[in-house]
């Protein structure tokens, strides 16, 4: 071989490596990915989601990696397959709702149906953010998909975004799950700001026992109401209610156990790495994704405030007062928000156990955020 042929061979080999195609924006994405991995590993903030999201983001931000592209034959590469069949086809969010339903006890919500009002009030941030996002130059469909982030419901955010603004799926999903993970940091200051010490010490009467028959009837009635009023979210809520009915029926223990554990763990892996894989540098480092990530904080804060303020307003008309702390659980970050409410109540009175009371608006928030998503789909699809 001649000298020039050797140089051409070396150059051709070098061009097949990622080093030749390296760009500065990859470093930015590595740092962001490592930050989420740090939150998952060191701080243990929602590690089941933030770890695969962060690692997926890390993997796809190397040049030339065959992960999110298409082959010459038109087949998807590895993570593209997960993304295409799991998220674009909306399979993963619905399967996650099946598992969540199998882990859910609607007893507190059935015993205290007034909590549905708190769940509705906690959607305030969704509509405030929708309005603000439209004014910032987003389309109506994009604004709707961003607004739903404040409900802190990752699967619903993914479902709505895939319907209305799939180009924003990565930043929207990342924002939703990030704020779910940071619930213990973000909600207590808002609760303290909007409530007095006396209000935080309010004790609530123990919830009445809920019969098995009520627990069996509830998912059937809830499914029928949702199907009639907001049919567009039935793929999500139908699976949610199916999972719950399987659990409460007591006759399909193996199916319920699988939905709660093995199946849930599998789809969580695929969800996390698929969401992370959408966060490629050329798509994320632009105006809209960065704006969404910042706006999501305000969205979540307003939703939390909406729940607390709704509880305070309800107290004006109720003889038995509600501890407004539980209003923060009106967002659908189950069960993180309810645990935050319990922890805060115990700081002011070590005998004040609000966990089950907080679970009621927490579950109402799941239904409320799904209803808001269904309304947006009906309006803008």
C-alpha positions in Angstrom: 0.0 0.0 0.0 1.2 3.5 -0.8 1.5 6.2 1.8 -1.6 8.0 0.6 -3.6 4.8 0.7 -2.6 4.2 4.3 -3.6 7.7 5.1 -7.0 7.3 3.4 -7.5 4.0 5.3 -6.7 5.6 8.6 -8.9 8.6 7.8 -11.8 6.4 6.8 -11.4 4.3 10.0 -11.3 7.5 12.1 -14.5 8.8 10.5 -16.4 5.8 11.7 -15.6 6.6 15.3 -17.5 9.0 17.5 -14.4 11.1 18.1 -14.5 12.4 14.6 -18.1 13.6 15.0 -17.8 15.0 18.5 -19.6 18.3 19.3 -19.6 20.5 22.3 -23.3 20.1 22.9 -22.8 16.5 23.8 -20.9 17.5 26.9 -23.9 19.6 28.0 -26.2 16.6 27.6 -23.8 14.3 29.5 -23.8 16.7 32.4 -27.6 16.8 32.5 -27.8 13.0 32.2 -25.3 12.6 35.0 -27.3 15.1 37.2 -30.4 12.9 36.9 -28.4 9.8 37.6 -26.9 11.6 40.7 -30.4 12.4 41.9 -31.4 8.8 41.5 -28.4 7.2 43.0 -27.2 9.6 45.6 -30.4 11.3 46.6 -32.8 8.4 45.8 -35.3 10.8 44.1 -37.6 8.5 42.1 -34.7 6.2 41.2 -36.8 3.7 39.3 -37.5 6.3 36.7 -34.7 8.9 36.9 -31.9 6.3 36.7 -33.1 4.7 33.3 -34.0 8.2 32.0 -30.6 9.6 32.8 -28.8 6.6 31.5 -30.8 6.6 28.3 -30.0 10.3 27.8 -26.4 9.5 28.4 -26.2 6.7 25.8 -27.9 8.6 22.9 -25.7 11.7 23.3 -22.6 10.0 21.8 -22.1 10.5 18.0 -22.7 7.6 15.7 -24.3 5.2 18.2 -26.9 3.0 16.5 -29.7 3.4 19.1 -32.4 5.9 18.0 -32.0 5.9 14.2 -33.3 3.7 11.4 -31.4 1.0 9.5 -31.0 1.0 5.7 -33.8 -1.6 5.5 -36.1 0.7 7.4 -36.0 -1.1 10.7 -35.7 0.8 14.0 -32.5 0.6 16.0 -32.7 -0.8 19.6 -34.1 2.2 21.5 -36.1 3.4 18.5 -38.0 0.1 18.7 -38.7 0.6 22.4 -39.8 4.2 21.7 -41.9 3.4 18.6 -43.9 0.5 20.0 -44.0 1.6 23.6 -44.6 5.3 23.5 -45.7 6.2 19.9 -48.2 3.4 20.0 -49.1 4.5 23.6 -48.7 1.0 25.0 -46.4 1.7 27.9 -48.4 4.5 29.6 -51.5 2.3 29.6 -49.7 -0.8 30.9 -48.3 1.4 33.7 -51.8 2.5 34.6 -52.8 -1.1 34.8 -50.1 -1.7 37.4 -50.9 1.4 39.3 -54.5 0.4 39.4 -53.5 -3.0 40.8 -51.6 -1.2 43.6 -54.3 1.3 44.4 -56.8 1.2 47.3 -59.8 3.5 46.5 -61.1 3.1 50.0 -60.0 6.6 51.2 -61.6 8.3 48.2 -64.8 6.3 48.5 -65.0 7.1 52.2 -64.5 10.8 51.6 -65.8 11.7 48.1 -65.5 15.4 48.9 -61.8 14.9 48.0 -62.7 14.9 44.4 -63.2 18.6 44.7 -59.6 19.0 46.0 -58.4 16.9 43.1 -60.2 19.2 40.7 -58.9 22.3 42.4 -55.3 21.0 42.1 -55.6 21.1 38.3 -55.5 25.0 38.5 -51.9 25.1 37.4 -52.7 23.1 34.3 -55.0 25.8 32.9 -52.8 28.7 34.1 -49.8 27.2 32.5 -51.8 26.4 29.3 -52.7 30.1 29.0 -49.1 31.3 29.8 -47.6 28.9 27.3 -49.9 30.1 24.5 -48.9 33.7 25.3 -45.2 32.6 25.0 -45.7 31.5 21.4 -46.6 27.8 21.6 -49.4 26.4 19.6 -52.6 25.4 21.3 -51.7 21.7 21.1 -48.2 22.3 22.4 -49.5 24.5 25.3 -52.0 21.8 26.3 -49.3 19.1 26.4 -47.1 21.4 28.5 -49.9 22.4 30.9 -50.6 18.9 32.0 -47.1 18.6 33.5 -48.3 20.3 36.6 -50.5 17.4 37.5 -47.3 15.4 38.2 -48.7 12.4 36.3 -46.0 11.0 34.0 -48.1 8.5 32.0 -50.9 11.0 31.4 -48.4 13.6 30.3 -46.9 11.1 27.8 -50.3 10.0 26.6 -51.5 13.6 26.0 -48.3 14.7 24.5 -48.2 11.8 22.1 -51.7 12.8 20.9 -51.2 16.5 20.5 -47.5 17.4 20.3 -45.2 14.3 19.9 -42.3 16.5 19.1 -42.3 17.6 22.8 -42.5 14.1 24.2 -39.0 14.1 25.6 -38.9 17.4 27.5 -42.5 17.0 28.7 -41.9 13.5 30.1 -38.6 14.5 31.6 -40.1 17.5 33.3 -43.1 15.5 34.6 -41.0 12.8 36.1 -38.4 15.2 37.5 -41.0 17.1 39.4 -42.6 13.9 40.7 -39.2 13.0 42.1 -38.8 16.4 43.7 -42.2 16.5 45.4 -40.6 16.3 48.9 -38.5 19.4 48.2 -41.1 21.5 46.4 -44.3 21.0 48.2 -43.5 21.8 51.9 -42.5 25.5 51.3 -45.8 26.1 49.4 -47.8 24.4 52.2 -46.1 26.5 54.8 -46.7 29.7 52.8 -50.4 29.2 52.4 -51.4 27.7 55.8 -51.2 28.8 59.4 -49.8 26.8 62.2 -53.3 26.3 63.6 -54.5 25.0 60.3 -51.7 22.5 60.0 -52.7 21.1 63.4 -56.3 20.3 62.4 -57.1 16.7 63.2 -59.5 14.9 61.0 -61.9 12.1 62.1 -60.9 8.6 61.1 -62.4 7.5 57.8 -65.3 5.1 57.9 -64.6 1.5 56.8 -65.3 0.8 53.2 -66.9 -2.5 52.2 -65.6 -4.9 49.6 -68.8 -4.4 47.6 -68.2 -0.6 47.4 -64.6 -1.2 46.3 -65.9 -3.6 43.5 -68.6 -1.2 42.3 -66.4 1.9 42.3 -64.1 1.1 39.4 -67.1 0.0 37.3 -69.0 3.2 38.0 -65.9 5.3 37.5 -65.2 3.6 34.2 -68.7 4.2 32.9 -68.6 7.9 33.9 -65.2 8.5 32.3 -66.3 6.6 29.2 -69.3 8.8 28.8 -67.7 12.2 29.7 -64.1 11.9 28.5 -63.9 8.8 26.3 -60.5 9.9 24.8 -58.7 8.9 28.1 -60.3 5.5 28.4 -57.2 3.6 27.2 -55.5 5.0 30.4 -58.3 5.0 32.9 -59.9 1.8 31.6 -56.6 0.0 32.3 -56.3 1.8 35.7 -59.8 0.6 36.7 -59.2 -2.9 35.3 -56.0 -3.2 37.5 -58.0 -2.0 40.5 -60.9 -4.4 39.9 -58.5 -7.3 39.5 -57.0 -6.5 42.9 -60.3 -6.0 44.7 -62.0 -9.0 43.2 -59.6 -11.3 45.0 -60.0 -14.1 42.3 -57.1 -13.3 40.1 -54.3 -13.0 42.6 -51.6 -14.1 40.1 -52.7 -11.5 37.5 -52.8 -8.8 40.1 -49.4 -9.7 41.5 -47.9 -9.8 38.0 -49.4 -6.4 37.1 -48.1 -4.9 40.4 -44.6 -6.3 40.2 -43.0 -8.1 37.2 -45.0 -6.3 34.5 -44.7 -2.9 36.2 -40.9 -3.3 36.5 -40.5 -4.3 32.9 -42.4 -1.4 31.4 -40.8 1.0 33.8 -37.4 0.1 32.4 -38.6 0.5 28.8 -40.4 3.8 29.7 -37.4 5.3 31.4 -34.8 4.5 28.7 -37.2 5.4 25.9 -37.9 8.8 27.4 -34.2 9.4 28.0 -33.4 8.4 24.5 -35.5 11.2 23.1 -33.3 13.8 24.8 -30.7 14.1 22.0 -28.6 17.3 22.1 -29.8 18.6 18.7 -33.4 18.4 19.9 -33.2 19.3 23.6 -30.8 22.3 23.5 -33.3 24.6 21.9 -35.8 27.3 23.1 -38.9 25.2 23.6 -37.6 22.2 25.6 -35.6 24.5 27.9 -38.6 26.8 28.4 -40.8 23.7 29.1 -38.4 22.5 31.8 -38.4 25.9 33.5 -42.1 26.4 33.2 -42.9 23.0 34.6 -41.7 24.2 38.0 -44.2 27.0 38.1 -46.9 24.7 36.8 -46.4 22.2 39.6 -46.2 24.9 42.2 -49.5 26.4 41.1 -51.2 23.0 41.0 -50.0 22.4 44.6 -51.2 25.8 45.7 -54.6 25.2 43.9 -55.1 22.1 46.0 -54.3 23.8 49.3 -56.4 26.8 48.5 -59.3 24.6 47.5 -59.2 22.8 50.9 -59.2 26.2 52.6 -62.2 27.4 50.7 -64.0 24.2 51.5 -63.4 24.8 55.2 -65.6 28.0 54.9 -68.6 25.8 54.3 -67.8 22.6 56.3 -68.6 21.9 59.9 -65.8 19.3 60.2 -62.7 21.1 59.0 -60.2 19.7 56.5 -56.6 20.0 57.3 -55.5 22.1 54.3 -52.1 20.2 54.2 -53.9 17.4 52.4 -54.8 19.8 49.5 -51.2 19.5 48.3 -51.9 15.8 47.6 -54.4 16.8 45.0 -51.7 16.5 42.4 -51.5 12.9 41.1 -48.0 12.1 42.3 -49.1 8.9 44.1 -48.2 8.3 46.8 -45.3 10.8 47.2 -47.6 13.8 47.8 -49.6 11.9 50.4 -46.4 11.0 52.3 -45.3 14.6 52.2 -48.6 15.6 53.8 -48.2 13.0 56.5 -44.6 14.0 57.3 -45.6 17.7 57.6 -48.6 17.0 59.8 -46.4 15.0 62.2 -44.0 17.9 62.5 -46.7 20.0 64.1 -48.5 17.2 66.0 -47.0 13.8 66.5 -50.4 12.2 66.9 -51.9 13.7 63.7 -52.0 10.9 61.1 -53.2 12.3 57.8 -51.8 9.7 55.4 -55.1 8.0 54.5 -56.9 11.4 54.4 -54.2 12.6 52.0 -54.5 9.5 49.8 -58.1 10.5 48.9 -57.2 13.8 47.1 -54.1 12.1 45.8 -56.3 9.5 44.0 -58.7 12.2 43.0 -55.8 14.0 41.4 -55.2 11.0 39.1 -58.7 11.2 37.9 -58.6 15.0 37.7 -55.5 15.1 35.6 -56.9 12.4 33.3 -60.1 14.4 32.9 -58.1 17.5 32.1 -56.1 15.6 29.5 -59.3 14.2 28.0 -60.7 17.7 27.7 -57.6 18.9 25.9 -57.8 16.0 23.5 -61.4 16.6 22.8 -60.8 20.3 22.1 -57.6 20.1 20.0 -57.4 16.7 18.3 
